[in-house]
Amino acid sequence: MTTTGAGSAAFNPLLRLHRDCDGHLDARSEAVRTYAFGVPTDEALDLIGAASTAGVVEIGAGTGYWAAMLAANGVDVLAYDIAPAPSADNHLFEGRDAWFPVAVGDEAMAASHPDRTLLLVWPTYDEAWPAEAIERFHDAGGQRLAFVGQGPGGVTGDVRFHALVGNLDRCYPCALGVAGHACTCDVQPMWRCTHQSSLPSWGEDPDRLQIFERIEDPEQTPLATERSSPVAGGGCDGRPSGLTALRELGVLGQVWTLTVIGFCVARAVVVWPLLRRYGVNPWWFLAIDIGTAPMYGLGQAMGVKLIRDATRPMRDALPWIAALLVAFVAPYAYLLASAGKLPTYVILGVALWIVVFGAFAVGRLFRDARRQSTEVA
């Protein structure tokens, strides 16, 4: 199987498939087996190409899909995998067509091509070889690293890998008491992120490309235990910014946000006839109700996202939880403050509504976070 052309949807069947199914999880398994774990975009391919004047060496290439897309963009690529498609030794790609010639080779091959950019696409979760590959590559004089996958707390690479690329601001196994993961307190980052691009993802979990440059003297880089933030360059941050995090909410988070906005609009319309009876301006109530609806929806979606991320401290989620509570209370606070003379039963009813449904919203946030964390595990 061969491919020609650039990384646009016309010559990128995986990107086209992702768009056609809107990233639905039901299509992911077959997409991974036929193409790749990560979905390449024009921007991602251009970023890798710009950083790879001497070409790319990919380790863990699988079917060679990313290698094929890069080659179609004019990048010279060497691809390796311990059991490339259609090898029977690889249960993911057994019997599958290869998109690009992938030679048999492991992480040791990274050190054989220090002049090229090392590419790792969805390196195996919680295995040592991704970290070993980037260490060997650095020791051999490698200058550029391209990583496609999820950030800390995701399912690509292990904690040592993320420590070596500077994506951690602390040793999480020690800070959170996470059993089964090696301590990274003494791991010096070898790589600094310079560029980042969000990629299409399946379901809620965000996917991204990061480009790294070597740190010449890792000993001069503060340890994670001595830093207040991940190691980053001018083009990206190891921990997504607020805007990036919002873009990475995923389909379910976006749908939930829109559903909440729709509910708030419907609520304002339903109570409209009753507002004037008690001296409340329905237009102001509608403006406040709709104006705070996005904050309410995003507060809950982002709160769930951050609470379930084992690498993020609870304090990162607190502003979103606070925004959720403020957005929830604001319309009712206006109702109580602006009404003429409300009957006692109405005041008690509004207060009870705030307490009961406010507690329900916060409780559901933590419940969803625990459930999704269990599903990911």
C-alpha positions as CSV (number, residue, x, y, z in Angstrom):
1,M,0.0,0.0,0.0
2,T,1.4,3.4,-0.9
3,T,0.3,7.0,-0.5
4,T,1.1,10.1,-2.4
5,G,0.5,13.8,-1.7
6,A,0.5,16.0,1.4
7,G,-1.1,15.5,4.7
8,S,-4.4,17.0,3.8
9,A,-7.6,14.9,4.1
10,A,-7.4,14.2,0.4
11,F,-4.2,12.2,0.9
12,N,-4.6,11.4,4.6
13,P,-7.3,8.7,5.0
14,L,-6.9,8.5,8.7
15,L,-7.6,12.3,9.0
16,R,-10.6,11.9,6.7
17,L,-11.9,8.9,8.7
18,H,-11.6,10.9,11.9
19,R,-13.5,13.8,10.4
20,D,-16.2,11.6,9.0
21,C,-16.9,9.8,12.3
22,D,-16.3,13.0,14.4
23,G,-13.6,11.2,16.4
24,H,-16.1,8.6,17.8
25,L,-14.5,6.0,20.0
26,D,-16.3,3.1,18.2
27,A,-14.1,3.8,15.1
28,R,-10.8,4.0,17.0
29,S,-9.8,0.3,17.2
30,E,-10.0,-0.3,13.5
31,A,-8.4,3.0,12.7
32,V,-5.4,2.2,15.0
33,R,-4.9,-1.3,13.4
34,T,-5.2,0.0,9.8
35,Y,-3.3,3.4,10.2
36,A,-1.8,4.6,13.5
37,F,-2.6,5.7,17.0
38,G,-2.1,9.4,16.3
39,V,-3.9,11.3,13.6
40,P,-1.5,13.5,11.6
41,T,-2.5,17.0,10.4
42,D,-0.9,19.4,7.9
43,E,0.3,21.6,10.7
44,A,1.9,18.6,12.6
45,L,3.6,17.3,9.4
46,D,4.9,20.8,8.6
47,L,6.3,21.3,12.1
48,I,8.2,17.9,12.0
49,G,9.4,18.7,8.4
50,A,10.7,22.1,9.4
51,A,12.6,20.6,12.3
52,S,14.1,17.8,10.2
53,T,16.4,19.2,7.6
54,A,18.5,15.9,7.8
55,G,15.4,13.7,7.9
56,V,13.5,11.7,10.5
57,V,14.2,8.4,12.2
58,E,11.0,6.9,13.7
59,I,11.1,4.2,16.4
60,G,8.0,2.1,17.0
61,A,6.6,2.9,13.6
62,G,4.0,0.1,13.4
63,T,2.4,0.3,9.9
64,G,4.6,3.2,8.9
65,Y,1.6,5.6,8.5
66,W,3.3,8.7,9.9
67,A,6.5,7.8,8.0
68,A,4.4,7.6,4.8
69,M,2.7,11.0,5.4
70,L,6.1,12.6,6.1
71,A,7.7,11.1,3.0
72,A,4.8,12.3,0.9
73,N,5.6,15.8,2.3
74,G,9.2,15.4,1.0
75,V,10.8,14.4,4.3
76,D,13.5,11.6,4.2
77,V,12.4,9.0,6.7
78,L,13.9,5.8,8.2
79,A,11.3,3.8,10.2
80,Y,11.9,0.9,12.7
81,D,9.7,-1.3,14.8
82,I,10.5,-4.5,16.7
83,A,7.6,-6.2,14.9
84,P,6.4,-4.1,12.0
85,A,3.2,-4.8,10.1
86,P,2.2,-7.4,8.9
87,S,4.3,-9.4,11.5
88,A,2.4,-12.1,13.4
89,D,4.5,-11.0,16.5
90,N,2.5,-7.8,16.7
91,H,-1.1,-8.4,17.7
92,L,-2.1,-4.9,16.7
93,F,-0.8,-5.0,13.1
94,E,-0.8,-8.7,12.4
95,G,-1.8,-9.2,8.7
96,R,-2.1,-5.5,8.1
97,D,-0.6,-3.7,5.1
98,A,2.3,-1.4,5.7
99,W,2.1,2.1,4.5
100,F,5.8,2.5,4.4
101,P,8.9,0.2,4.5
102,V,9.5,-0.4,8.2
103,A,12.7,-2.2,9.1
104,V,13.1,-4.4,12.2
105,G,14.8,-2.4,15.0
106,D,14.3,-1.3,18.5
107,E,15.2,1.8,20.6
108,A,18.9,1.2,20.0
109,M,18.5,2.4,16.4
110,A,17.9,6.0,17.7
111,A,21.6,6.4,18.6
112,S,22.5,5.3,15.0
113,H,21.0,8.4,13.5
114,P,21.7,11.4,15.7
115,D,21.7,13.8,12.7
116,R,18.0,13.1,12.1
117,T,14.9,14.1,14.2
118,L,13.8,11.2,16.4
119,L,10.0,10.6,16.0
120,L,8.0,8.7,18.6
121,V,4.3,8.3,17.9
122,W,2.3,7.0,20.8
123,P,5.2,5.3,22.5
124,T,4.0,2.3,24.7
125,Y,2.4,3.3,28.0
126,D,4.4,2.6,31.1
127,E,7.2,0.8,29.3
128,A,10.9,1.7,29.6
129,W,11.9,1.8,26.0
130,P,10.6,5.3,25.1
131,A,12.8,6.8,27.8
132,E,15.7,4.7,26.8
133,A,15.3,5.8,23.2
134,I,15.5,9.5,24.0
135,E,18.4,9.0,26.4
136,R,20.4,7.1,23.9
137,F,19.6,9.6,21.2
138,H,20.7,12.5,23.4
139,D,23.9,10.7,24.4
140,A,24.7,10.1,20.7
141,G,24.3,13.9,20.0
142,G,20.7,14.0,18.7
143,Q,19.4,17.5,18.4
144,R,15.6,17.3,17.8
145,L,12.8,15.1,19.2
146,A,9.2,14.9,17.9
147,F,6.7,13.2,20.3
148,V,3.1,12.4,19.4
149,G,0.9,11.3,22.2
150,Q,-0.7,12.4,25.5
151,G,0.8,14.4,28.3
152,P,1.6,13.3,31.8
153,G,-1.3,11.3,33.2
154,G,-2.2,9.9,29.8
155,V,-1.4,6.6,28.2
156,T,1.8,7.2,26.3
157,G,5.3,6.7,27.7
158,D,6.1,6.3,31.3
159,V,6.8,8.8,34.1
160,R,10.5,8.8,33.4
161,F,9.9,9.7,29.8
162,H,7.8,12.7,30.7
163,A,10.5,13.7,33.3
164,L,13.2,13.6,30.6
165,V,11.3,15.8,28.2
166,G,10.6,18.3,31.0
167,N,6.8,17.8,31.1
168,L,6.7,17.4,34.8
169,D,6.9,20.1,37.5
170,R,7.4,17.6,40.3
171,C,8.0,13.9,41.0
172,Y,4.4,12.7,41.0
173,P,5.0,9.2,42.3
174,C,6.4,10.8,45.5
175,A,4.1,13.8,45.6
176,L,0.9,11.8,45.2
177,G,2.1,8.5,46.6
178,V,1.5,6.6,43.4
179,A,2.5,3.0,43.8
180,G,4.1,1.1,40.9
181,H,5.9,4.0,39.3
182,A,9.6,4.8,39.7
183,C,10.7,7.9,41.5
184,T,11.9,10.7,39.2
185,C,13.2,13.1,41.9
186,D,16.7,12.8,40.5
187,V,15.9,12.8,36.7
188,Q,17.4,15.7,34.9
189,P,15.4,16.9,31.8
190,M,17.4,16.4,28.6
191,W,14.9,18.0,26.3
192,R,13.1,21.4,26.1
193,C,9.8,21.9,24.2
194,T,9.9,24.5,21.5
195,H,6.6,23.9,19.6
196,Q,3.3,22.2,20.2
197,S,0.3,21.4,18.1
198,S,-3.0,19.9,19.2
199,L,-4.1,16.8,17.2
200,P,-7.5,15.2,16.5
201,S,-8.2,12.9,19.4
202,W,-10.5,10.0,20.0
203,G,-13.1,10.7,22.7
204,E,-12.1,13.0,25.6
205,D,-8.4,12.3,25.9
206,P,-6.3,15.1,24.3
207,D,-3.6,14.2,21.7
208,R,-0.7,16.5,20.7
209,L,2.6,16.9,18.9
210,Q,5.5,18.3,20.7
211,I,8.8,19.3,19.2
212,F,11.8,19.3,21.5
213,E,15.4,20.6,21.3
214,R,18.3,19.0,23.2
215,I,19.5,20.6,26.4
216,E,23.2,20.6,26.1
217,D,24.0,20.3,29.8
218,P,21.1,18.6,31.6
219,E,23.0,19.0,34.9
220,Q,22.3,22.7,34.7
221,T,18.5,22.2,34.4
222,P,16.7,22.3,37.8
223,L,15.2,19.0,38.9
224,A,11.4,18.7,38.8
225,T,11.5,19.0,42.6
226,E,13.2,22.4,42.3
227,R,10.9,23.8,39.6
228,S,7.5,25.5,39.8
229,S,6.5,24.6,36.2
230,P,7.5,22.2,33.4
231,V,10.5,22.9,31.3
232,A,9.3,24.8,28.2
233,G,10.6,27.0,25.4
234,G,8.9,29.8,23.6
235,G,6.5,27.8,21.5
236,C,4.8,25.5,24.0
237,D,4.3,24.5,27.6
238,G,4.5,21.0,28.9
239,R,1.2,21.6,30.7
240,P,-1.5,22.9,28.3
241,S,-2.5,26.6,28.7
242,G,-6.1,27.5,29.6
243,L,-7.1,28.0,25.9
244,T,-5.4,24.8,24.8
245,A,-7.1,22.9,27.6
246,L,-10.5,24.3,26.5
247,R,-9.8,23.2,22.9
248,E,-8.8,19.8,24.2
249,L,-12.1,19.2,26.1
250,G,-13.1,16.6,23.6
251,V,-16.5,16.0,22.0
252,L,-18.3,14.9,25.2
253,G,-17.0,18.0,27.1
254,Q,-18.1,20.3,24.3
255,V,-21.5,18.6,24.0
256,W,-22.0,18.9,27.8
257,T,-21.2,22.6,27.7
258,L,-23.7,23.3,24.9
259,T,-26.3,21.2,26.7
260,V,-26.0,23.3,29.8
261,I,-26.3,26.5,27.8
262,G,-29.5,25.2,26.2
263,F,-30.9,24.2,29.6
264,C,-30.3,27.7,31.0
265,V,-32.0,29.3,28.0
266,A,-35.0,27.0,28.4
267,R,-35.2,27.7,32.2
268,A,-35.3,31.5,31.6
269,V,-38.1,31.1,29.0
270,V,-40.2,28.8,31.3
271,V,-40.1,31.2,34.3
272,W,-40.5,34.4,32.2
273,P,-44.2,34.8,32.9
274,L,-43.7,34.5,36.7
275,L,-40.8,37.0,37.0
276,R,-42.7,40.3,36.4
277,R,-45.4,39.2,39.0
278,Y,-42.7,39.6,41.7
279,G,-40.9,42.7,40.3
280,V,-38.1,40.9,38.5
281,N,-36.9,42.2,35.1
282,P,-37.1,39.1,32.9
283,W,-34.6,40.5,30.4
284,W,-31.9,41.0,33.0
285,F,-32.6,37.5,34.4
286,L,-32.3,36.1,30.9
287,A,-29.0,38.0,30.3
288,I,-27.5,36.7,33.5
289,D,-28.8,33.2,33.0
290,I,-27.5,32.9,29.5
291,G,-24.3,34.9,30.3
292,T,-23.3,32.6,33.1
293,A,-24.3,29.4,31.2
294,P,-20.9,28.9,29.4
295,M,-19.1,29.4,32.6
296,Y,-21.3,26.8,34.3
297,G,-20.8,24.2,31.5
298,L,-17.1,24.8,31.1
299,G,-16.6,24.8,34.9
300,Q,-18.0,21.4,35.2
301,A,-16.3,19.9,32.1
302,M,-12.9,21.4,33.0
303,G,-13.3,20.4,36.6
304,V,-13.8,16.8,35.6
305,K,-10.9,16.9,33.2
306,L,-8.4,18.3,35.8
307,I,-9.5,16.3,38.7
308,R,-9.1,13.0,36.8
309,D,-5.6,14.0,35.7
310,A,-3.3,12.3,38.2
311,T,-0.4,14.6,37.3
312,R,-2.3,17.8,38.1
313,P,-2.7,19.1,41.7
314,M,-6.2,19.7,43.0
315,R,-5.6,23.4,43.1
316,D,-5.6,23.5,39.3
317,A,-9.3,22.4,39.3
318,L,-10.4,24.8,42.1
319,P,-10.8,27.9,39.9
320,W,-13.1,26.0,37.6
321,I,-15.1,24.6,40.5
322,A,-15.4,28.1,41.9
323,A,-16.5,29.3,38.5
324,L,-19.1,26.5,38.4
325,L,-20.5,27.6,41.8
326,V,-20.6,31.3,40.9
327,A,-22.3,30.7,37.6
328,F,-24.9,28.4,39.2
329,V,-25.7,30.9,42.0
330,A,-25.7,34.1,40.0
331,P,-29.2,33.9,38.4
332,Y,-30.8,33.0,41.7
333,A,-28.9,35.7,43.6
334,Y,-30.2,38.3,41.1
335,L,-33.7,36.8,41.6
336,L,-33.6,37.2,45.3
337,A,-32.0,40.6,45.3
338,S,-34.2,42.3,42.7
339,A,-37.6,40.8,43.6
340,G,-40.2,43.1,45.2
341,K,-41.7,41.1,47.9
342,L,-41.4,37.4,47.5
343,P,-43.5,35.0,49.5
344,T,-41.6,33.1,52.2
345,Y,-42.2,29.8,50.5
346,V,-40.6,31.2,47.2
347,I,-37.5,32.4,49.1
348,L,-37.2,29.0,50.9
349,G,-37.8,27.2,47.6
350,V,-35.0,29.1,45.8
351,A,-32.6,28.7,48.7
352,L,-33.4,24.9,48.8
353,W,-32.9,24.7,45.1
354,I,-29.5,26.4,45.3
355,V,-28.3,24.1,48.1
356,V,-29.6,20.8,46.7
357,F,-28.8,21.3,43.1
358,G,-25.5,23.1,43.8
359,A,-24.4,20.1,45.9
360,F,-25.7,17.8,43.2
361,A,-23.6,19.6,40.5
362,V,-20.4,19.5,42.6
363,G,-21.1,15.8,43.6
364,R,-21.6,14.9,40.0
365,L,-18.4,16.6,39.0
366,F,-16.3,14.5,41.5
367,R,-18.3,11.3,40.6
368,D,-17.7,11.7,36.9
369,A,-14.0,12.4,37.6
370,R,-13.6,9.2,39.6
371,R,-15.5,7.1,37.1
372,Q,-13.5,8.4,34.1
373,S,-10.2,7.9,36.0
374,T,-11.2,4.3,36.6
375,E,-12.1,3.8,32.9
376,V,-8.7,5.2,31.9
377,A,-6.9,3.0,34.4
